């Protein structure tokens, strides 16, 4: 598992935030199984007029479920995002530390400019259909340096991860080809846009969006909800 200094993580968070804001407001091209998809982000006025979706719904993937009354941490993430990769070890540590006290949820938010962000999200969702969301989620971040920033499809690489996890490969391939799997990823992305997400990682803690400036901000905000 990769670790970084707080300064390095802060620099990555700042740089990625600037890039994400610029590109998301224009178009959102990302790939699913090698085929580029382009969407226009809705205008601010259109987003404001629409009813806001819930931060967590019945389809949202929960990594830890601490019960109905527990604070909820929701992360909108991109598996190819360096800042998400830098935050990942901390999120894993916090999941263990606050197990039974805090619910941790994950939603897909593939960003423009990341050639395989869509491929990765679809692969994770295909694995989720076999009960392997957490395992594939972890595999993506643990291997991010091996495939991140590539300008060719990593779909075969991700299929290899599915094989290593012992998934039913016929079912996995069918899920990858099923438009409903991509639609599930798109559902999270559109919910994020409606909620004002414009970068990754975007973290909401107990309904409030965290102004993430340093890695320690995450635990500070969690502790505040538990006091």
C-alpha positions as a Markdown table, in Angstrom:
| # | Residue | x | y | z |
|---|---|---|---|---|
| 1 | Unk | 0.0 | 0.0 | 0.0 |
| 2 | Unk | 1.4 | 3.4 | -1.0 |
| 3 | Unk | 2.0 | 6.2 | 1.6 |
| 4 | Unk | 2.8 | 9.8 | 1.0 |
| 5 | Unk | 3.8 | 12.7 | 3.2 |
| 6 | Unk | 1.1 | 15.2 | 4.2 |
| 7 | Unk | 2.7 | 17.9 | 2.1 |
| 8 | Unk | 2.8 | 15.7 | -1.0 |
| 9 | Unk | -0.8 | 14.8 | -0.6 |
| 10 | Unk | -1.8 | 18.4 | -0.1 |
| 11 | Unk | 0.0 | 19.4 | -3.3 |
| 12 | Unk | -1.7 | 16.6 | -5.3 |
| 13 | Unk | -5.1 | 17.5 | -3.9 |
| 14 | Unk | -4.7 | 21.1 | -5.0 |
| 15 | Unk | -3.4 | 20.3 | -8.4 |
| 16 | Unk | -6.1 | 17.8 | -9.2 |
| 17 | Unk | -8.8 | 20.1 | -7.9 |
| 18 | Unk | -7.8 | 22.9 | -10.4 |
| 19 | Unk | -7.7 | 20.5 | -13.3 |
| 20 | Unk | -11.0 | 18.9 | -12.4 |
| 21 | Unk | -12.9 | 22.2 | -12.1 |
| 22 | Unk | -11.7 | 23.3 | -15.5 |
| 23 | Unk | -12.5 | 20.2 | -17.5 |
| 24 | Unk | -15.7 | 19.2 | -15.8 |
| 25 | Unk | -17.4 | 22.5 | -16.6 |
| 26 | Unk | -16.7 | 21.9 | -20.3 |
| 27 | Unk | -17.3 | 18.3 | -21.3 |
| 28 | Unk | -16.9 | 14.9 | -19.6 |
| 29 | Unk | -15.1 | 12.5 | -21.9 |
| 30 | Unk | -14.3 | 9.1 | -20.4 |
| 31 | Unk | -13.9 | 5.6 | -21.6 |
| 32 | Unk | -15.9 | 2.5 | -21.0 |
| 33 | Unk | -14.3 | -0.7 | -22.5 |
| 34 | Unk | -12.4 | 1.4 | -25.0 |
| 35 | Unk | -15.3 | 3.5 | -26.3 |
| 36 | Unk | -15.2 | 7.2 | -25.6 |
| 37 | Unk | -18.3 | 8.7 | -24.0 |
| 38 | Unk | -18.9 | 12.4 | -24.0 |
| 39 | Unk | -21.4 | 14.2 | -21.9 |
| 40 | Unk | -22.1 | 17.9 | -21.3 |
| 41 | Unk | -22.2 | 18.9 | -17.7 |
| 42 | Unk | -25.5 | 20.6 | -16.9 |
| 43 | Unk | -25.5 | 24.4 | -16.3 |
| 44 | Unk | -25.5 | 25.7 | -12.7 |
| 45 | Unk | -29.1 | 27.0 | -13.1 |
| 46 | Unk | -30.4 | 23.6 | -14.4 |
| 47 | Unk | -28.7 | 21.9 | -11.5 |
| 48 | Unk | -30.2 | 24.3 | -9.0 |
| 49 | Unk | -33.7 | 23.8 | -10.4 |
| 50 | Unk | -33.6 | 20.0 | -10.2 |
| 51 | Unk | -34.3 | 18.2 | -6.9 |
| 52 | Unk | -31.1 | 17.2 | -5.3 |
| 53 | Unk | -30.5 | 13.4 | -5.2 |
| 54 | Unk | -29.7 | 11.8 | -1.9 |
| 55 | Unk | -26.0 | 11.3 | -1.0 |
| 56 | Unk | -26.7 | 7.7 | -0.4 |
| 57 | Unk | -29.4 | 5.6 | -2.0 |
| 58 | Unk | -30.3 | 2.0 | -2.2 |
| 59 | Unk | -27.7 | 1.3 | -4.9 |
| 60 | Unk | -24.8 | 3.0 | -3.2 |
| 61 | Unk | -21.9 | 0.8 | -2.3 |
| 62 | Unk | -21.1 | 0.7 | 1.4 |
| 63 | Unk | -17.7 | -0.4 | 2.5 |
| 64 | Unk | -18.6 | -0.2 | 6.2 |
| 65 | Unk | -22.2 | -0.1 | 7.5 |
| 66 | Unk | -22.4 | 1.1 | 11.1 |
| 67 | Unk | -26.2 | 1.3 | 11.2 |
| 68 | Unk | -29.0 | 3.8 | 10.5 |
| 69 | Unk | -27.9 | 6.3 | 13.3 |
| 70 | Unk | -24.2 | 6.4 | 12.4 |
| 71 | Unk | -22.5 | 9.3 | 10.7 |
| 72 | Unk | -21.9 | 8.6 | 7.0 |
| 73 | Unk | -18.8 | 9.3 | 5.0 |
| 74 | Unk | -19.4 | 9.4 | 1.2 |
| 75 | Unk | -16.5 | 9.6 | -1.2 |
| 76 | Unk | -17.0 | 10.5 | -4.9 |
| 77 | Unk | -13.9 | 9.1 | -6.5 |
| 78 | Unk | -12.1 | 8.3 | -9.7 |
| 79 | Unk | -9.9 | 5.2 | -9.7 |
| 80 | Unk | -7.3 | 6.8 | -11.9 |
| 81 | Unk | -7.1 | 10.0 | -9.9 |
| 82 | Unk | -3.7 | 10.5 | -8.1 |
| 83 | Unk | -5.3 | 12.4 | -5.3 |
| 84 | Unk | -7.8 | 9.6 | -4.7 |
| 85 | Unk | -4.9 | 7.2 | -4.7 |
| 86 | Unk | -3.1 | 9.3 | -2.2 |
| 87 | Unk | -6.2 | 9.5 | 0.1 |
| 88 | Unk | -7.0 | 5.7 | -0.2 |
| 89 | Unk | -4.6 | 4.5 | 2.5 |
| 90 | Unk | -6.0 | 7.0 | 5.0 |
| 91 | Unk | -9.6 | 6.0 | 4.1 |
| 92 | Unk | -8.7 | 2.3 | 4.7 |
| 93 | Unk | -7.1 | 3.2 | 8.1 |
| 94 | Unk | -10.2 | 5.2 | 9.1 |
| 95 | Unk | -12.5 | 2.4 | 8.1 |
| 96 | Unk | -10.7 | 0.1 | 10.5 |
| 97 | Unk | -10.4 | 2.7 | 13.3 |
| 98 | Unk | -14.1 | 3.7 | 13.2 |
| 99 | Unk | -15.6 | 0.3 | 12.3 |
| 100 | Unk | -19.0 | 0.0 | 13.9 |
| 101 | Unk | -19.2 | 3.8 | 14.5 |
| 102 | Unk | -19.1 | 5.3 | 11.0 |
| 103 | Unk | -20.6 | 4.2 | 7.7 |
| 104 | Unk | -18.3 | 4.6 | 4.7 |
| 105 | Unk | -19.8 | 4.8 | 1.2 |
| 106 | Unk | -18.3 | 5.1 | -2.2 |
| 107 | Unk | -19.7 | 6.6 | -5.4 |
| 108 | Unk | -18.2 | 6.6 | -8.9 |
| 109 | Unk | -17.1 | 9.9 | -10.5 |
| 110 | Unk | -14.8 | 9.2 | -13.5 |
| 111 | Unk | -13.1 | 12.5 | -14.5 |
| 112 | Unk | -12.3 | 13.9 | -17.9 |
| 113 | Unk | -8.7 | 13.4 | -19.1 |
| 114 | Unk | -8.4 | 10.0 | -17.4 |
| 115 | Unk | -8.4 | 7.5 | -20.3 |
| 116 | Unk | -9.3 | 4.5 | -18.2 |
| 117 | Unk | -11.3 | 6.0 | -15.4 |
| 118 | Unk | -14.6 | 4.8 | -17.0 |
| 119 | Unk | -13.1 | 1.4 | -17.7 |
| 120 | Unk | -12.0 | 1.0 | -14.1 |
| 121 | Unk | -15.4 | 2.1 | -12.7 |
| 122 | Unk | -17.3 | -0.4 | -15.0 |
| 123 | Unk | -14.9 | -3.2 | -14.0 |
| 124 | Unk | -15.5 | -2.5 | -10.3 |
| 125 | Unk | -19.2 | -2.4 | -10.9 |
| 126 | Unk | -19.1 | -5.7 | -12.8 |
| 127 | Unk | -17.2 | -7.2 | -9.9 |
| 128 | Unk | -19.8 | -5.7 | -7.5 |
| 129 | Unk | -22.5 | -7.7 | -9.2 |
| 130 | Unk | -20.7 | -10.8 | -7.9 |
| 131 | Unk | -20.3 | -9.4 | -4.4 |
| 132 | Unk | -16.7 | -8.4 | -4.9 |
| 133 | Unk | -17.0 | -4.6 | -4.9 |
| 134 | Unk | -14.6 | -4.1 | -2.0 |
| 135 | Unk | -11.9 | -6.5 | -3.3 |
| 136 | Unk | -11.9 | -4.8 | -6.8 |
| 137 | Unk | -12.0 | -1.3 | -5.3 |
| 138 | Unk | -8.9 | -2.1 | -3.3 |
| 139 | Unk | -7.2 | -3.8 | -6.2 |
| 140 | Unk | -7.7 | -0.7 | -8.4 |
| 141 | Unk | -6.0 | 1.7 | -6.0 |
| 142 | Unk | -3.2 | -0.8 | -5.0 |
| 143 | Unk | -2.3 | -1.2 | -8.7 |
| 144 | Unk | -3.0 | 2.4 | -9.9 |
| 145 | Unk | 0.7 | 3.2 | -10.7 |
| 146 | Unk | 0.7 | 0.2 | -13.1 |
| 147 | Unk | -2.1 | 1.4 | -15.4 |
| 148 | Unk | -2.9 | 5.0 | -14.4 |
| 149 | Unk | -2.2 | 7.6 | -17.1 |
| 150 | Unk | -2.1 | 5.0 | -19.8 |
| 151 | Unk | -3.5 | 6.2 | -23.2 |
| 152 | Unk | -4.7 | 2.7 | -24.2 |
| 153 | Unk | -7.5 | 0.7 | -22.8 |
| 154 | Unk | -6.7 | -1.2 | -19.6 |
| 155 | Unk | -9.9 | -3.3 | -19.8 |
| 156 | Unk | -7.8 | -6.5 | -20.3 |
| 157 | Unk | -5.7 | -5.6 | -17.2 |
| 158 | Unk | -8.9 | -5.2 | -15.2 |
| 159 | Unk | -10.3 | -8.5 | -16.5 |
| 160 | Unk | -7.1 | -10.1 | -15.2 |
| 161 | Unk | -7.8 | -8.7 | -11.8 |
| 162 | Unk | -11.3 | -10.2 | -11.9 |
| 163 | Unk | -9.7 | -13.6 | -12.7 |
| 164 | Unk | -7.2 | -13.2 | -9.8 |
| 165 | Unk | -10.2 | -12.6 | -7.5 |
| 166 | Unk | -11.8 | -15.8 | -8.6 |
| 167 | Unk | -14.8 | -14.2 | -10.3 |
| 168 | Unk | -17.1 | -16.1 | -12.7 |
| 169 | Unk | -15.6 | -14.7 | -15.9 |
| 170 | Unk | -18.6 | -15.4 | -18.1 |
| 171 | Unk | -20.7 | -13.4 | -15.8 |
| 172 | Unk | -18.0 | -10.7 | -15.5 |
| 173 | Unk | -17.8 | -10.4 | -19.3 |
| 174 | Unk | -21.6 | -10.2 | -19.6 |
| 175 | Unk | -21.7 | -7.4 | -17.0 |
| 176 | Unk | -19.0 | -5.5 | -18.8 |
| 177 | Unk | -20.9 | -5.7 | -22.1 |
| 178 | Unk | -24.3 | -4.9 | -20.5 |
| 179 | Unk | -25.2 | -1.2 | -20.9 |
| 180 | Unk | -26.9 | -1.3 | -17.5 |
| 181 | Unk | -23.4 | -1.6 | -15.9 |
| 182 | Unk | -22.2 | 1.6 | -17.5 |
| 183 | Unk | -25.6 | 3.2 | -16.7 |
| 184 | Unk | -25.0 | 2.4 | -13.0 |
| 185 | Unk | -21.7 | 4.3 | -13.1 |
| 186 | Unk | -23.3 | 7.2 | -15.0 |
| 187 | Unk | -26.0 | 7.3 | -12.3 |
| 188 | Unk | -23.4 | 8.1 | -9.6 |
| 189 | Unk | -21.7 | 10.6 | -11.8 |
| 190 | Unk | -24.9 | 12.5 | -12.5 |
| 191 | Unk | -25.8 | 12.4 | -8.8 |
| 192 | Unk | -22.4 | 13.9 | -8.1 |
| 193 | Unk | -22.9 | 16.7 | -10.6 |
| 194 | Unk | -26.3 | 17.5 | -9.1 |
| 195 | Unk | -24.7 | 17.7 | -5.7 |
| 196 | Unk | -22.1 | 20.1 | -6.9 |
| 197 | Unk | -19.2 | 17.6 | -7.1 |
| 198 | Unk | -16.5 | 19.1 | -9.4 |
| 199 | Unk | -13.4 | 17.2 | -8.4 |
| 200 | Unk | -12.1 | 14.0 | -6.9 |
| 201 | Unk | -11.9 | 13.0 | -4.2 |
| 202 | Unk | -15.1 | 14.9 | -3.0 |
| 203 | Unk | -15.9 | 13.7 | 0.5 |
| 204 | Unk | -19.2 | 14.4 | 2.3 |
| 205 | Unk | -19.3 | 13.7 | 6.1 |
| 206 | Unk | -22.7 | 13.6 | 7.8 |
| 207 | Unk | -24.2 | 15.4 | 4.8 |
| 208 | Unk | -21.6 | 18.2 | 4.7 |
| 209 | Unk | -19.0 | 18.5 | 2.0 |
| 210 | Unk | -15.5 | 18.5 | 3.4 |
| 211 | Unk | -13.2 | 21.3 | 2.3 |
| 212 | Unk | -10.2 | 18.9 | 2.0 |
| 213 | Unk | -7.0 | 20.8 | 2.3 |
| 214 | Unk | -4.9 | 18.3 | 4.2 |
| 215 | Unk | -5.2 | 14.5 | 4.8 |
| 216 | Unk | -5.9 | 15.0 | 8.5 |
| 217 | Unk | -9.0 | 17.0 | 7.7 |
| 218 | Unk | -10.9 | 13.8 | 7.1 |
| 219 | Unk | -10.5 | 12.4 | 10.6 |
| 220 | Unk | -11.0 | 15.8 | 12.2 |
| 221 | Unk | -14.4 | 16.0 | 10.5 |
| 222 | Unk | -15.3 | 12.5 | 11.5 |
| 223 | Unk | -14.4 | 13.1 | 15.1 |
| 224 | Unk | -16.6 | 16.2 | 15.1 |
| 225 | Unk | -19.6 | 14.1 | 14.1 |
| 226 | Unk | -19.0 | 11.7 | 17.0 |
| 227 | Unk | -18.7 | 14.3 | 19.8 |
